[in-house]
């Protein structure tokens, strides 16, 4: 594969998809660069130094000056000398500029929304995860989104079954037998809600489920960690490790002496999390397309 040709082909395709080659962004009279300047000013809490805009957008000073002159001529921005340093110039949106920014922002949301609405839920998740991967590989430092860990609520176990079935079918080709196994584990969990030796946790990002794990009773002295999962869009935030630690803390408090888990060798990221949490791989059993692994650790 000619990698350079593939990257260039992607660039041509994506610029066409998002309309970068149109004369105006989002049916406005403003170019991509002019719209980006408005977006940066609209996101700012107050005045922005011209030098900061130049740095954020990697623009040539002369080109940025022409862009600002156009926006100022249209009554969208106002420029003045910085009160802190007269050598510097600051820029802010006017009331008309704020209205224009709001319309552009709404149009941008609407266009992206229309693009996503045409996709299935699974394809939307794949698209967003792939975009995050591209940004990370090419050097952007992603913000660590806040997340919360909470007990399962009514309806969460259905999400657990559905996401296990969908994600592992897509990523590893596992079929309905695996989804049925997850459904049985969830049914057993619900059937034994009164057991003080079991618990579960759901991770949420932006109010939506993004991960899960469960601690259930293996026998009188041994707990079992089950159904660890983190959504592709939430990976890299430390959620998997946090869920495992919640499971370990609960198992200790419940009086177990040991904890074990069963997994498959192809789940390498999960294996790293288990090893970091003090689990040891104690046995393996070959299966048709993978190797079953059994991990343990004392509490």
PEPEGI-V988338 format. One line per field, one symbol per residue. ss: DSSP state (~ for helix, > for strand, _ for the rest). phi: phi as a letter, one per 20 degrees, with the letter a starting at -180 (. if undefined). psi: psi as a letter, one per 40 degrees, with the letter a starting at -180 (. if undefined). A space follows every 50 residues. Layout:
ss = ???
phi = ???
psi = ???
//
This chain:
ss = __~~~~~~~~~~~~~~~_______~~~____~~~~~~~~~~~~____>>~ ~~~~~~~___~~~~~~~~~~~~~___>>>>>_______>>>>>_~~~~~~ ~~~~~~~~~~~~~~~~~___~~~~~~~~~~~~~~~~~_________>>>> _____~~~~~~~~~~~~~~~~~___~~~~~~~~~~~~~~~~_______>> >>>>>__>>>>>>>>>>____>>>>>>>>>_~~~____~~~~~~~~~~~~ ~~~____>>>>>>>___~~~~~~~~~___>>>>>>>____>>>>>>>>_
phi = .effffffffgffffffemfeffcflldedfgfffffffffffffbfcfg fffgffdldfgffffffffffffemeccdbfffebffdddcbfegfffff gfffffffgfffgfffffdfgffffffffffffffffeofeffeffbcdb ffdgnffffgffffffffffecmfeffffffffffffffffdfeffecab bdecclndgcaaacdceebfdcececlfbcggfdfnenfgffffffffff ffffnfecccbdbcffefffgfffffenfcfdaccfcfcadfccdbafd
psi = hhdddddddddddddddefdeidihffieiidddddddddddeidaihid ddddddefihdddddddddddddefdiiiiihddheeihiiiiidddddd dddddddddddddddddeiidddddddddddddddddeehhiihiiiihi iiihdddddddddddddddddeehadddddddddddddddefdeheeiii ihhhhfeiheiiiihihdadehihhifhihideeieeedddddddddddd dddeeidiiiihaidegdddddddddeeihhdiihiadeihhihiiii.
//
